[in-house]
Amino acid sequence: MPTDNSNQGAAPLRILGRNNSFNVRKVLWACEELGIPFEREDYGRGFRSCDSPEFLELNPAAQVPVVIDDGHVMRESNAIVRYLAAKCGNETLYPSYLVRRQAIEQWMDWVAYDVTHALRGAFLGGQLREHPWDNEWFVEQGRADLIHEISLLDAHLAGNGPYVTGNDFTVADIPVGLVVNRWFMIDGLERPQLEAVAAYYELLSERPAYLRHGRNGLP
Ligand SMILES: N[C@@H](CCC(=O)N[C@@H](CS)C(=O)NCC(=O)O)C(=O)O
């Protein structure tokens, strides 16, 4: 296995995943911010199945995105986004200074864990009516948890913004930006007025890549 990070002249990045998937959209947005050329193939709900033996060999979790960089097969959208930014050596989007890097990663993990848990009830159950998340108790709990989590983000942005980790747009803003878009698009939620989150949504909307892959009419 090669141990250096450069693969100049390598084949274009392959992204396997439908472009209406929340997690695929993170990777598409990251590629556009970083100027990475890619080829995308439709896999996932409504397209080629993630349960086929060939796909399961790439990702035993049967989920999109899967990204292949010069033969290296990757899953987990946040880890892929970090890999791509690090590979490009983009010190603004993903600094190598560990204190800044940790601040970025903690917000990405917050999305992957706390917010995703809340969205199971609030979005998968409450909006898409997916079983088993559509249980009434679970939906209400998800909505309450989501309001709690986004209020926490609002307080953070009010004191530490305008981006999630301060003055610069970083890879942390990619998953958080997708969550904020979903927050404004989700049905059945008594959304409190959260001024800093609203301002953040408008700030991100100045980025063409966000309008293409984040705030693009999809929740
Ligand atoms: N933790 C994974 C979650 C991936 C995930 O949940 N993917 C969804 C789409 S957003 C999926 O594959 N759904 C099944 C399908 O589309 O067939 C990641 O961040 O990449």
The ligand as an ORCA input file, in Angstrom:
! r2SCAN-3c Opt
* xyz 0 1
  N     -23.138      7.812      8.530
  C     -23.330      7.687      7.109
  C     -24.814      7.675      6.823
  C     -25.121      7.404      5.359
  C     -26.611      7.384      5.101
  O     -27.435      7.405      6.023
  N     -26.950      7.358      3.821
  C     -28.353      7.287      3.414
  C     -28.679      8.464      2.472
  S     -28.464     10.044      3.233
  C     -28.581      6.015      2.634
  O     -27.652      5.412      2.125
  N     -29.845      5.601      2.533
  C     -30.207      4.401      1.799
  C     -30.370      4.589      0.331
  O     -30.324      5.702     -0.213
  O     -30.542      3.555     -0.338
  C     -22.625      8.834      6.389
  O     -22.493      9.918      6.975
  O     -22.170      8.666      5.244
*
